[in-house]
């Protein structure tokens, strides 16, 4: 059976949660890229100095520095683009479009973890394998029942169930 999927607008609390996740990921991205860009400037400088000391010629410094700098700048652009599209772009889309996906799933299995008093329901979703529920809902849902889960449309960030 295919799961029924629909899309709705995020509620205010959910939108704030998604925007907060995007802002944190964006800050981390900028911090990492700043460090990487600094290293892309320092490494050619060090390589140029080392090669000019070995060759006893300042012309070698300029050649090595320029070649290393240009190649590392292109490498930086490639890495920054790949990192952005792998880790940040979907969060950006969720923050901008503010939609959530609601998926109707079947309850496949129930497990109660008595050590930490948590209750888990295993579902047939391709996005989420299991969800943690409160004890009342654990007792309410039976194997074969339908449960709806909500997640952000692009990044698939789990938002809740009902």
N, C-alpha and C positions, 0 to 999 in steps of 0.2 A: 504494500500500500504506500503510495506517495504521500508525503506529509503536505498538508495544506499550509501555504505560506501567504501572508499578506504584509503590507507595509503601511505604517502609520507615522504620524509626526511624533517626535519625542516630547515627553512631558517636561516641565521646567526643571525638575530635579535631575532627570536623566540627561537633559541637555547640559546642565551645569557639570555633571559628572564627566560627560564626554569631552566637553571643552577643557576641563581641568586635566584630563588625561592627555589631550593634545598639547596643552601648554607645557606640561612636564616633559613630554617626549620631545617637543620642540627645543626646550632649554637644554636637554641632554644632547640633542643633535648639534646645536650650536657650540656647546662646550667641547664636544669631541672634534668637530670640524675646525674649531679655533686652534686646538692643540695640534691637530694634524697639519694645518696650514703653517703654523710656526715651525714645526719640524721640517716642512717642505722648504722653508727659507734657511734654516740653520744647517741642514745637511749639505746643500750645495756649497755653502760657505766653508764648512769644515773640509769637505772634499777638495775644494779649490786651494785652500791653504796647505793641506797635506801634499797635494801634487806639485804646488809651486815650491815648497820646501825641498821635496825630493829632486825636482828638476832644476832648482836654482834659477828659475825664470818666472817673472811676473806675468808674461803672456800666457803661460800655461794656466795660471790662476784664473784669468778671465775666460779662457776657452772652457775649462772644466766647470767653472761656476755657471756659465751661461747654459751649457749643455745639460747639466744636472738640474738647474732651475727650471728650464723649459720642460724637460721630461717629467719632473715631479709636479709641476703645475698641471700638466695634462693628466697625470695619474691622479692628482687630487680631485680634479673635475670629474673624472670617471668614478672614483670611489664615493665622492659626495653625492653624485646623482644616483648611483646604485643604492647606497644606504638610505637616501631620502625615499626612493620609490619602494624599497622593501619594508621600511620600518615606520615611516612618517606619513606618507601620502594617504593611506586609508584612514588614518586618524583625522587628517585634514578634511577629507571628504565627509566624514561623519560629523565633524564640528560645523562644517559649512551647510550641509544639506539637512541635518538634524532629523533623520528618519530612523525608524527602528523596524526590524522584521519580526513578525510574530509567526511562530511555527507550531502547528499542532502535532504532537508526538504521542506515541504509545508508551505506556509504562511497561518495561520489559522485566525489571527485577527491582527488588527492594532490599536494602541492607541497613541494619542498625549497628553502629559502632558504639559499643557500650563503654569503651575506655574513655573516649572524649565526649560522650553523649551527643553524637551527631547522627543524622539520619539522611540516607542517600537513596535517590531513585534513579535507576538507569533507564535511559530513554533511547529511542531509535532515530535520533537526530544526527546529521552529518557534521553539525557545528559543535554540539556539546554531547559528551558521552554520558555524563551523570550530573545530577544537580543535588545540592544539599538543601533539604527542606526542614521545616520545623516539625516537631513531634506530632502535632494535631494533623498536619497535612500528610505526614507519613502514614498515620492510621487511617486517614480518609481515602487516600488513593490505593487502588488494588491493581494487581498485574492485569494488563489488558485495557485499563482505563486510559482516557485521553487527557493530556496535560499540555498547556500552552506555555512556550518559553519565548522570551523577548531578548533580542540582541541587536547591537548596532548593525546597520546594513552592510557597511563596507569592511570594518575592522573585526566584526563578529565578536565584539565585547559583550559578554553576558550581562543582562540587566535584571532579569528576574523571571518568575513563573506565575501563572494563575490557572 
